[in-house]
């Protein structure tokens, strides 16, 4: 049999991480992969989670800026811990620990939920800008959501040690978290040159 070259992309889930191995070999049945690197194949290159980036170059800090649509006064908050996406292009959620600095934000949440219950007879829409900064505090991008309202808000307790902790004070107790879900009319990504 003539030696055949084959290019295979194989994803292997190992201990919660993904290892991607790119192999060139002469006989397909001879593939031998390990979770940490080269095998007996002619060529194996293993990468974990893509290209290795410097910590200072990747998104590390999130700042949320909220204002009533059409107004310039912004509420600026740095205490949100996670952003997520809800089905639909302009819907998203923010998750964090309830905190005193967010009291003005809770007024927005309350007013938005009340407007929704009243059939939006007097809606106050929000513009939400989420700035993502690198480890050395350079602005990477801004996620810009326009004419938003809060359609869901809830508080829950997380007591599993397997979850990523939002508060790193060494306390292994229960974290009380909040989730705020937004629905917006527009979404765009702003990148400064």
N, C-alpha and C positions, 0 to 999 in steps of 0.2 A: 504494500500500500504506500502511495506517495505521502510524504509528510504534508499535512495541511495546516495552514495558519488560521487561527480563529481568534476573534476578538470577542470576549465575553464580559458583560457587565453583570456582576452578581452582588446583590445587596443582602447582607446578613445582619439581622438584629441580634446584638449580643449585649446583655446586661443593660438594656435601656439605651444603648447607643447604636448607631448604624455604621457598619464598616462597608466600604465600597471597594471592591477589588477589581482591577483591570488586568486581564491575563492574556498572554500570547503563548500558545502551546501547540505541539505537533499532533497529539492525539487527544481528542476531546474527553475521553474517559479518564485521563490522567490528572484532572484538576484536583488539587489538594489545597484547601485554604485553611488558614488558622485565624483566630480572632485577633492576632497581634501582628501579622506581617507575612513575609515571604513563605512560600511553600517550595516544593520540589519542582515547580513549573519553571519553564525557561525564563519568564518575566512576570513578576507580580508587584504591583504598586498599590499599597493600601492607604486610603485617606479616611480620616475620621471627621465628619461634619465639614467637609470642603477644605478650602485653602486656609492655612493658619494665618490669622490676622493678629496684629498687635492690639492689646487691650485698649490702648489710647485711641484706636481708629474705629472701634465699633460702638454702636449705640449703647450708652450706659445710663443716661439721664433723660427723663421725660418731664416736660413742663406743659401744663394744661392752661390755656387762656380762654376764658369764657366771657361773653358779653351778650347783652340783648341785641338781637338783629337790628341793625340801623343805628346803634349807639356806639360810642367810642370808649366808654368806661369798661375796662377789662378787669376781671377777677383773675389773678395769676396764682396758680397752685403748683407746688412741686411734690405733693405728698400722695399722688396716685401711684399705685404699684404695678398695675397691669392694664393694657389695652387689649381688647378682643374684638372680633367681628361677629355680627349677627347676620343671619341670612338677609340678603339685600345689599346692593352696592353702597348705599349711604347710611347704613345702620351699623352701630358699634356699641361697645360697652366699655366702661371704666370700672376697675376693681381696686379697692384699697381698704385700709383700716379706717373706720370712722375717727375723725380727729377734730379738735377745736378749730384749727385753721380753716376748715371747710364749712363753717357755719353759714357764711353768705351763699355758698354753693347749695346747701340744703334748702335755702329759701327758693332758689331757682327750681330745685327738684320739686318742692312742695307746690309752687305756683304752676309748674308745668303739669303735674299730675291732676291738680284741681281743674285746670283749663280743659284737660282731656275729659274728665268726668262731666264737665258742663258742656260738652259738645263743641269746644273751641269757640265759644261765643266771644271771648275776649282773649285770644291767644297771645302769649309773649314767647316768640321764638328765640332761640339761642344760636349764636355762632360759636363754635368750639374749634380752637386751633391747638393741635398737639405738636409741640416742638420736640424733636429727637436730637440729642446732643451726643457727641462722641466722648470717650473717656477724658480727652483733654479739652472738653467743652466747646468744640466747634459745632456749629449747627449743621446737621446732616440733611434734614428735611423737615417740613411742616405738613402735617395732615390737616387739611382745612375742610371742616364740615360747616355747611351753611343752613340756616333756617331749620333748626333742630327742636325737637321736644322730647322730654323724658317720657317713655311709654312704660317703663317698669323700673322699680327700685326695691331692693330687699336687702336685709341684713341676715347673715348666717354665721354659724360658728364652725371653725375648722380645728379639729383636734388630732388629726392624723400626722404622725411624724414623717410620713412618706411625702407629704406635700412640701413645696417650697415655702419657706417662711418669709413673710413680708417684713417682720420685725426681727432684727438680728441681735437681740439682747441676751441670748442664751436661755431664755425662759422657754421651757418645753410645754407650757400650758396651752390653753385654748386661745386661738386668735379669733376675734370678732371681726368679720369682714363685711364690706358692703359692695353691692353690684348695682350700677346705674346703667340702664340701657337707653340709647338714644335712637331716634329715627330722624333722618335729615333729608332735605330736598336735594342738596348738592354735596359732592365730594370732589376734591382735587388735591394733588400733591404739589407743594411748592418747594422748589429747590433754588437756592441762591447760587449765582455764578461766582 
